[in-house]
Amino acid sequence: MACISRKSVSSDIYPRCNLLRTRVRSARHGHGGQTILCRGNCGQPESLVHILQSCWITHDARCARHNRVARELAKRLRRLGYTVFEELRAPTSTSFIKPDLIAVRERRATVIDVSIVSDGRGVTVWNEKKQKYGADEFSLAIISALRAIGCDVDFLVHQPMIISYRGICFPQSAKAVIGLGLSKVTVSDLCLLAIVGSLRTYDTFMRGTWR
């Protein structure tokens, strides 16, 4: 992972503490007299969650945040001897699926989809991902796609990697990747990447809406 400065690390507490300035926060702390609606003209309240998770202005920055976490996870798994496929396209009966990562070792495949979520969404997203990729059709599609490129597997499991935008790893996700052989330090590094990505997303919003 690229070196992160102390200044950056000290700034990483801001998303956790809700200290980043938004119109909703300003109104809550008595700085009224102005609209709380998003400066991006979304028609939604300009909260930290909106900026970091859904505003159209931050779409590309959110994708970059997700991709940095996924790429780092792939790199760490490769160091452990896994063959890792990134966004392997697996055709289905109606379309295709493209999980973020498929880590293969000793004929066992682990499908990992990375999600950076808002507070309280961990359980919901975990269940959605497990249900989606655990469906027989999708599991068979992934196995077939792997075999088509010469990678035979006997066993396939689905382990979503879910981290909040504040850098808190969903407990089941942490347990799952540690079970793959990754260290707790690696989990912390991935969480830090998510936080730094959130700060960059916020900066993107502020630059994009500055007047």
C-alpha positions as CSV (number, residue, x, y, z in Angstrom):
1,M,0.0,0.0,0.0
2,A,1.3,3.5,-0.8
3,C,2.7,5.4,2.1
4,I,0.2,7.6,3.9
5,S,1.5,10.7,5.7
6,R,0.9,11.5,9.3
7,K,-1.1,14.5,8.3
8,S,-3.4,12.3,6.3
9,V,-3.7,9.8,9.1
10,S,-4.7,12.5,11.6
11,S,-7.3,13.7,9.2
12,D,-8.8,10.2,8.9
13,I,-10.7,10.6,12.2
14,Y,-13.0,13.3,10.7
15,P,-15.4,10.9,8.9
16,R,-15.7,8.8,12.1
17,C,-16.6,11.9,14.2
18,N,-18.8,13.6,11.7
19,L,-16.6,16.7,11.8
20,L,-16.6,17.3,8.0
21,R,-18.6,20.4,7.1
22,T,-22.0,19.9,5.4
23,R,-25.1,22.0,5.2
24,V,-27.0,19.6,7.4
25,R,-24.4,19.8,10.1
26,S,-24.2,23.6,9.9
27,A,-28.0,23.8,10.3
28,R,-27.8,21.4,13.3
29,H,-25.3,23.5,15.0
30,G,-27.2,26.7,14.7
31,H,-25.7,28.1,11.5
32,G,-29.2,28.5,10.0
33,G,-30.5,30.9,7.4
34,Q,-29.6,28.7,4.4
35,T,-30.9,25.7,2.6
36,I,-29.8,22.2,3.7
37,L,-30.2,20.9,0.2
38,C,-27.2,19.5,-1.6
39,R,-25.1,22.0,-3.5
40,G,-25.0,19.5,-6.3
41,N,-28.7,20.2,-7.0
42,C,-29.7,16.6,-6.1
43,G,-32.7,17.8,-4.2
44,Q,-31.5,15.8,-1.2
45,P,-30.3,17.0,2.2
46,E,-26.5,17.6,2.1
47,S,-25.5,15.2,4.8
48,L,-22.1,13.4,5.1
49,V,-23.8,10.2,4.1
50,H,-25.2,11.8,1.0
51,I,-21.9,13.3,-0.1
52,L,-19.9,10.1,0.5
53,Q,-22.4,7.5,-0.6
54,S,-24.8,8.8,-3.3
55,C,-24.3,12.3,-4.6
56,W,-23.7,12.3,-8.4
57,I,-20.8,14.7,-8.1
58,T,-18.8,12.0,-6.1
59,H,-19.7,9.0,-8.3
60,D,-16.2,8.7,-9.8
61,A,-14.5,9.3,-6.5
62,R,-16.6,6.6,-4.8
63,C,-15.7,4.1,-7.6
64,A,-12.0,5.0,-7.1
65,R,-12.4,4.4,-3.3
66,H,-13.9,1.0,-3.9
67,N,-11.3,0.0,-6.6
68,R,-8.4,0.9,-4.3
69,V,-9.7,-1.3,-1.6
70,A,-10.3,-4.2,-4.0
71,R,-6.9,-3.9,-5.7
72,E,-5.1,-3.9,-2.4
73,L,-7.1,-6.9,-1.2
74,A,-6.2,-8.7,-4.4
75,K,-2.5,-7.8,-4.0
76,R,-2.4,-9.2,-0.4
77,L,-4.1,-12.4,-1.5
78,R,-1.6,-13.0,-4.3
79,R,1.2,-12.6,-1.8
80,L,-0.3,-15.6,0.1
81,G,-0.2,-17.7,-3.0
82,Y,-3.8,-17.2,-4.3
83,T,-4.5,-16.9,-8.0
84,V,-6.8,-13.9,-8.1
85,F,-9.1,-13.0,-10.9
86,E,-10.4,-9.4,-11.0
87,E,-13.8,-8.7,-12.4
88,L,-14.0,-12.1,-14.2
89,R,-17.1,-12.0,-16.5
90,A,-19.3,-15.0,-15.9
91,P,-22.2,-15.4,-18.4
92,T,-25.7,-16.3,-17.0
93,S,-28.9,-17.4,-18.7
94,T,-30.0,-13.8,-19.0
95,S,-26.9,-11.6,-18.7
96,F,-23.6,-11.9,-16.8
97,I,-22.1,-11.4,-13.4
98,K,-18.8,-9.8,-12.6
99,P,-17.6,-10.2,-9.0
100,D,-14.8,-8.0,-7.9
101,L,-12.4,-10.8,-7.0
102,I,-12.2,-14.6,-7.2
103,A,-9.4,-16.0,-5.1
104,V,-8.4,-19.5,-6.0
105,R,-6.0,-21.8,-4.1
106,E,-5.9,-25.6,-3.9
107,R,-9.0,-25.9,-6.1
108,R,-11.1,-23.8,-3.7
109,A,-12.5,-20.5,-5.0
110,T,-13.6,-17.6,-2.8
111,V,-15.8,-15.0,-4.4
112,I,-15.3,-11.6,-2.8
113,D,-17.4,-8.6,-3.6
114,V,-16.2,-5.3,-2.0
115,S,-18.7,-2.8,-0.7
116,I,-18.1,0.5,1.1
117,V,-21.4,1.1,3.0
118,S,-23.0,3.7,5.2
119,D,-23.5,3.0,8.9
120,G,-26.0,0.3,9.8
121,R,-26.0,-1.2,6.3
122,G,-23.5,-4.0,6.9
123,V,-26.0,-6.8,7.7
124,T,-28.3,-5.8,4.8
125,V,-25.5,-5.7,2.2
126,W,-23.9,-8.9,3.6
127,N,-27.2,-10.7,3.2
128,E,-27.8,-9.3,-0.3
129,K,-24.3,-10.3,-1.5
130,K,-24.6,-13.8,0.0
131,Q,-28.0,-14.3,-1.6
132,K,-26.9,-13.0,-5.0
133,Y,-23.7,-14.9,-5.4
134,G,-24.9,-17.9,-3.5
135,A,-27.7,-18.6,-6.0
136,D,-27.1,-21.9,-7.8
137,E,-27.2,-20.3,-11.2
138,F,-24.5,-17.7,-10.3
139,S,-22.3,-20.2,-8.6
140,L,-22.4,-22.5,-11.6
141,A,-21.8,-19.5,-13.9
142,I,-18.6,-18.6,-11.9
143,I,-17.4,-22.2,-11.9
144,S,-17.9,-22.5,-15.7
145,A,-16.1,-19.2,-16.3
146,L,-13.2,-20.4,-14.3
147,R,-13.0,-23.7,-16.1
148,A,-13.2,-21.9,-19.4
149,I,-9.9,-20.3,-18.6
150,G,-8.3,-23.5,-17.4
151,C,-8.9,-23.1,-13.6
152,D,-10.8,-26.1,-12.2
153,V,-12.3,-25.8,-8.7
154,D,-14.0,-28.3,-6.5
155,F,-15.4,-25.9,-4.0
156,L,-16.8,-22.3,-4.1
157,V,-17.7,-20.0,-1.3
158,H,-18.9,-16.4,-1.2
159,Q,-17.4,-13.9,1.3
160,P,-18.4,-10.2,0.9
161,M,-15.9,-7.7,2.0
162,I,-17.9,-4.9,3.7
163,I,-16.3,-1.8,5.2
164,S,-18.2,1.4,6.3
165,Y,-17.2,4.7,4.8
166,R,-15.8,5.5,8.3
167,G,-13.4,2.6,7.9
168,I,-15.1,0.0,10.2
169,C,-15.0,-3.5,8.8
170,F,-18.1,-5.6,9.1
171,P,-17.2,-8.4,11.7
172,Q,-18.2,-11.3,9.4
173,S,-16.0,-9.9,6.6
174,A,-13.0,-9.5,8.9
175,K,-13.4,-13.0,10.1
176,A,-13.7,-14.3,6.5
177,V,-10.6,-12.7,5.1
178,I,-8.6,-13.6,8.2
179,G,-9.8,-17.1,7.6
180,L,-8.1,-16.9,4.1
181,G,-4.8,-16.2,5.8
182,L,-4.7,-12.4,5.9
183,S,-3.6,-10.7,9.0
184,K,-5.5,-8.2,11.2
185,V,-3.0,-5.6,10.1
186,T,-4.1,-6.2,6.5
187,V,-7.8,-5.7,7.5
188,S,-6.8,-2.4,9.3
189,D,-4.9,-1.3,6.1
190,L,-8.0,-1.9,4.0
191,C,-10.1,0.1,6.4
192,L,-7.6,2.9,6.3
193,L,-7.8,2.9,2.5
194,A,-11.6,3.2,2.8
195,I,-11.3,6.2,5.2
196,V,-8.7,8.0,2.9
197,G,-11.0,7.3,0.0
198,S,-13.9,8.9,1.9
199,L,-11.7,12.0,2.5
200,R,-10.9,12.2,-1.1
201,T,-14.5,11.8,-2.0
202,Y,-15.4,14.7,0.3
203,D,-12.7,16.8,-1.2
204,T,-14.0,16.0,-4.7
205,F,-17.5,17.2,-3.6
206,M,-16.2,20.5,-2.1
207,R,-14.1,21.3,-5.2
208,G,-17.0,20.4,-7.5
209,T,-19.5,22.6,-5.7
210,W,-17.3,25.5,-4.7
211,R,-18.6,28.9,-5.6
